[in-house]
Amino acid sequence: MDTIKLFKALSDATRLRCVVLLASHDELCVCELTHALGLPQPKVSHHLAALRKVGVVTDRKEGLWNYYRIRDGLPPWAHEVIRAAAEGVKSEAPFLHDASALGEMPNRPGGVCSA
């Protein structure tokens, strides 16, 4: 993991918002992130691809849906940076709103995307 690339990736507001949401969930579908952030799917997908390229997240495809999660193989220091950042901002805007919007997303029976 390249330290500079990690911090550059996290310096973008949309990417940081995605990472903060992912840090508190096992994985999220692109549609869940799109709903929570209130942004168009192509924009969210673009930022998730950038995070994947740097090695912050991994994805898996299930049918038509793409699911993302924080990469398990991150160095401990990188996991700690993400954990500390997510914990530190979770009660601030826009992160608090993102979590609330995700929690209120329709069609998530059992907390899982079913769009």
Secondary structure by P-SEA (a helix, b strand, c coil): ccaaaaaaaaccaaaaaaaaaaaacccccaaaaaaaacccaaaaaaaaaaaaaaccccccccccbbbbcccccccaaaaaaaaaaaaaccccaaaaaaaaaaaaccccccccccc
